[in-house]
Amino acid sequence: MDHPNLTPNEKEQLKRDALAHIIPHFASNEELAKGPKIFTRGEGCYLYDIDGKKYLDTFASLLTTICGHHRPEVAEAIQKQLGQLEFFPNYVDTFTLPLIELARKLADIMPGDLSVGFFVNSGSEANETAIKMARQYHRQRGEPGRWKVVARRNSYHATTLGGTSATGLAWFREYFEPLIPGNVFAPPASCNNCELERELETCGLACLKAMEKLIEWEGPQSVSAVIMDPIPGSNTGYPLPPPGYLRGVRDLCDRHGILLIFDEVQTGFGKTGKWFACEHWNVVPDIMTIGKGFTGGYIPLAATVTTLKVAEQFRKGRGTEFRSGGTYGGHTIACAATLANIKIIADNNLVERAASMGEYVKSELDKLHEFAIVGDIRGIGLLWAVELMADPNAKKKFDPGIGIGSWIRDYCWENGMILRNNGDILVIAPALVISREAVDVMLNLMREAIEKAIEHFKL
Ligand SMILES: Cc1ncc(COP(=O)(O)O)c(C=O)c1O
């Protein structure tokens, strides 16, 4: 495809109009002041901006385009479906063929007996739905007093008000308080930065015990669900759960009749080297939410997938149906595109590839420890985080005002690479199709950027 042939004046006008007429999601006025970044084309793991400059995307378009941009198989599937039926809603009693096929496929690939899906448009809606589903499930079982949700500090679940209320990061919550009542927070299981100031070797899973105490304090009969991301996302840089933790949460929920919701919006579809992150620990939730990489980035689609045990509560006759819905949930074309995306993952063994490429990425990232400012390196599969610290041995962070992580991100951008940072946590989560050569480019540029930052900040 040719690059759009725009004059310098037209480009400037586009930039002005972008700033004037659009509020970007989670906008940064500081970044916008440097000028909007406008993309016009994508190919595999690469993007091109309005000036034709090429960028290696190490964050897969916000963790979505896991099979790369511009896949003809997906375009063909969309085209074929467009020729038959572009859309009919999944409403009351109506279905479409791609939706049924996709639901069958999910029942096949998802762990345990997660086999009944409710289809929505975003990860936020999927989590919102999961919370509603848990509440109605208990109500139907004769326990309407189970309305609270146990979530974890530091986890992100949604931008909607319900999901924001279950999100444990102050930045997402503070402008919208008071939030929806009934969300209570347990400590995260982040051994790299343990909130309880314990050491893994001797802690006896203190974070799990704290969750148990919280549930006992709230009254188990008042709790509908525990919601958590089995591996927390890019905001905190993929801290892996300690051995026994997820199993412990599962047992805790079972003991108290609480539903366990796993938010795999970020970690699903092969990024961790298994189809779903929870499979690394053989723990299956009662409800799993999926989004982002699910569609490969083509057309929005997400889902709340549950077990027969939960679903049967909504199939007991008039009035028991799950009372939630939206016009476009399970969009026909989105389902066709998503089926094609899942087929690419399966046919090309991309899940196994993420595991083996991840081993290589880990071995190369570990070499960054030669720099005194490189603290924790953590992750799994193709989800990795490098945390920069003033003193890694003492776990002392840099003053956030220095902005080392952002400086490194900007250096990479100048040199043709999109790198995500959250403060001084550098995050990489490339597409599953990334080539070994591109991985080397990514790692070399990261290393170079860290070296330059050390020079620049005289560290
Ligand atoms: C773990 C997790 N859950 C939920 C969401 C919300 O998904 P969406 O942005 O599609 O609404 C995100 C998005 O970043 C996420 O990372």
The ligand as a Tripos MOL2 file, in Angstrom:
@<TRIPOS>MOLECULE
LIG
   16    16     1     0     0
SMALL
NO_CHARGES

@<TRIPOS>ATOM
      1 C1         -5.9550   -6.5690   32.7880 C.3       1 LIG1
      2 C2         -6.8910   -5.6820   32.0400 C.ar      1 LIG1
      3 N1         -8.2020   -5.7910   32.2610 N.ar      1 LIG1
      4 C3         -9.0980   -5.0220   31.6250 C.ar      1 LIG1
      5 C4         -8.7000   -4.0740   30.7180 C.ar      1 LIG1
      6 C5         -9.7060   -3.2070   30.0390 C.3       1 LIG1
      7 O1         -9.8030   -3.5410   28.6850 O.3       1 LIG1
      8 P1        -10.3220   -2.4430   27.6220 P.3       1 LIG1
      9 O2         -9.3050   -1.3690   27.5640 O.co2     1 LIG1
     10 O3        -10.4650   -3.2340   26.3550 O.co2     1 LIG1
     11 O4        -11.6380   -1.9500   28.1080 O.co2     1 LIG1
     12 C6         -7.3240   -3.9170   30.4450 C.ar      1 LIG1
     13 C7         -6.8550   -2.8840   29.5070 C.2       1 LIG1
     14 O5         -5.7350   -2.4350   29.5340 O.2       1 LIG1
     15 C8         -6.4040   -4.7450   31.1200 C.ar      1 LIG1
     16 O6         -5.0920   -4.6330   30.9050 O.3       1 LIG1
@<TRIPOS>BOND
     1     1     2 1
     2     2     3 ar
     3     2    15 ar
     4     3     4 ar
     5     4     5 ar
     6     5     6 1
     7     5    12 ar
     8     6     7 1
     9     7     8 1
    10     8     9 2
    11     8    10 1
    12     8    11 1
    13    12    13 1
    14    12    15 ar
    15    13    14 2
    16    15    16 1
@<TRIPOS>SUBSTRUCTURE
     1 LIG1         1 GROUP 0 **** ****
